[in-house]
Amino acid sequence: MAETNIIDKSHIIANLKEVYDPEISVNIWDLGLIYDIKINQDEYSVEITHTLTSAFCPFADEIVNDIRTAGLVKGVRAIDIITTFDPPFTMDSVPEETRMLMGWGYMKE
C-alpha cells in the first residue's frame, strides 16, 4: 500500500497559534505576522512567509525557530522560513477581533 503523506495546513496553523511574541502576549497568527503558508505536496515541503513587529525585534531568532518548529508537521521533509518587512507590520495588520480582545480598539497609523 502506498504511503500517503498529506501535509495538513490546519495543523501548521494550530501550531503557529502556539507561538507567541515574547514582548506581546498574543500569538503570531492572531497578530497577523504570518503572511503566507505554501505547501508543495509533491516535494513534501512548506514555505512560511512572516514578518516581525519590528526589524529590531530582540526575539527574532527565537520566533523564527519557533515558526520552523510549528511548520514541521507530519509529512514535511523540507521547510523554508522567509522573514520579510514588505509590507511592514502595523496595527492595521492585526485582525480586528484580536485588537478588540486585547483592548487595543482601532488605532489607525
N, C-alpha and C positions, 0 to 999 in steps of 0.2 A: 504494500500500500504506500502511495506517495505521501511524503510529509508535507503538511500544509503549514506554512509559517506566515500567516496573515498578520501584519503589523497593525495593532489596534490604536488608532489615533485618540480615541476616548480615554484609553489607559494612559497615554502620554499626557493628555490634558489633566487628568486626575492627579498624576504625579507632579505636574507643574503647579497645581494648586496647593501643593505641599512645600513649595519653595518660596521662602519669604525674603524680602529685602530687610536685612537686619536693622536698618535705620527707620523703617516704617513697618508697623505690624500688620501688613497686608501682603497677601501672596502675589507673586509676579504676574500670574494670569489675570487676577482681578484688578491689578494696577494697570493693565493694558501694555505691559512690557513685552509680551510675545506678539510679534508681528506676523509670523507665518510658520507653519509646520508643513513641510513637504515630505511625502513618503513615496519611495520608489520600491514597490513590492517586488519587482523583478531583481533588483540589486540588494534587497533587504537593508535598505539604507534610509536614514532620516536626516533631514536638514531643518534646523530650528533657527529662525532669524528673530533676534530680540534687540532691545535697547536697554539702557540703564537710566535711572532717574537723573544721573549726572555723568558727564565724561570723566569726572574726578572721583567717582564713587570708590571709597576705600575698600569696599567689599566686592569689587568687580570679579576678582579671581574666584572667590568663594561662590558667587552667584552663577558664574559660567560653569564651574564644576558641578554645581547642583543641577543646572539645566541639562548638562550632559548626562548625569545620572538619571534624571527624570525621563530622558528620551530613550534610555537603554531598556526598552521593554522586550518581551518575548519576540523573537524573530529578527531583531535588529543586529546586523553584523557590522555596520559602519554608521557613524554619526558625525555630522558637521554642525558646529555651533557658529553662527555668524552674528557678531555684535556690530550694530550699526547705530548711527546717530542721525540717520536720514530716513524718516523725519525725526527730529529730536523729541524727547519726552516733554510733554506739557500737561497741565491739568486737564486739557481737552482730551488727552489720551485715556484718561481714567473713565471707565464706564460710569454713567450717571448713578446706577444702583450702588456702586462702590462708594462714590462721593457722598451719597446720602447716608449710607451705613456708617461711614467714618465721620459724619457731621461736617463734612467739608463744604456742603452746599455747592453752588455752581460758581466757580471762580474763572472768569474769562481772562485770558492773558493778553 
